[in-house]
Amino acid sequence: MIEAVHQTAIDTIKQVKAILACMKEFADSAKKQCPRAYSKDLVELLFERPYCRINLLAEKGLSTRQTASRYLTDLVEIDLLRVVKYGKEKIYINHSFLNVLKKSQA
């Protein structure tokens, strides 16, 4: 039992380190390639879950809906996010974060 807890802790630490590395790489790329859209708060929000909607940025007080749309579109243009149309709404996928989460489940 103790060995199982130990192994779970090791795996969790590896996953957290992979997420933090992904987040740093994302932030560095956003800051370099798209400084207008970069903010620490935005990056942290995009790493709360692997997808985001425009409304979420406005609800969290990061920007207006129009500005949020521009920021997310800018991040799509530099391939940090991907956009998927779902009905009338656009969902922005943080594909690098999603890949880290998928690897940890394998």
N, C-alpha and C positions, 0 to 999 in steps of 0.2 A: 504494500500500500504506500509506504513512504517513497519507494522508488518511482511509483506512478506519479505521485505529487511532485517529486523532484523533476521528472522528465517533462511534466506539464509546465512547470515553472521555466525550465530551460527553453522549451518551445515558445512560450509566451514572450520571453525576453527577446528571442530571435525575431519574432513577429513585430514587436514594438520597435526594435532597431531598424528593421526593414521599412516600416512605415515612416519612421523619423527620417531615414535616408531619402526615401521617396519624396517626402514633404520638403526637405531641404533642396533637393534637385529641382522640384517644381517651383519653389520660391525663387531660387537663383535664376532659373530660366525666365520666369515671369518678370522679375526685376530687370533683367538684362534686355529682353526682347520686347517687353511691353510695360514699361514703367508707369504709364498712365493708369493701367488696370491693376497694378500691384499694390497690395497692402497686406500687412501681416494678418489682420483680422479676416480678410477675404480668403487668404490661403488656409488659415485655421478652419474657417467655415467649410471650405471645399474638402477638408480632410475629416470632417465629422461623419460623413457618409460618402459613398462613391458617386452620388448624383446630386444635382442641385436644380432648383427652379428659380426663375427670376424673382418670384414673390418672396422667396426665403431671404434674399439679400435685403429687400425692402423691409420685411418683417423684423429682421435683426438690426435694422437701423444703419446698415452699411452704406446705403445709397438709395436714391429714388428708383423707381421701377425702370425708367428710361435709362438712367446711368448704369444700373445693374445689367440691363440688356447689352449695353455697349461694352462693358467690362467682360462679360462672359463671351460675347462674340469675338472680342479681341483675343481672348485666350483660346478660342476655337481656331482662329486664323493662324496662331503659332503652334497648333497641334498639342496644346496642353489639355484641352477638353475636346470632347466630341459632342455633337448635338443630335438628338433624336426627337423627331416630332411625334407627339402622343396626343391625338385629337387636335385641339386648338392650341395646346401648350407645347413648349419646347422644354426638353429635359437635357441638361448638360451633364455629361458623364466624365468623371475623372478617371480615365482609362488606366493610367499608371497606378493609381491607388487601388482600383478594382483588380488589377493583375496581381498586386501584392497580396490582397485578400484571398484571391483564388489560389495562389501558390501555398498559402498557409493551410488551406483546407486539403491539399493533395497529400 
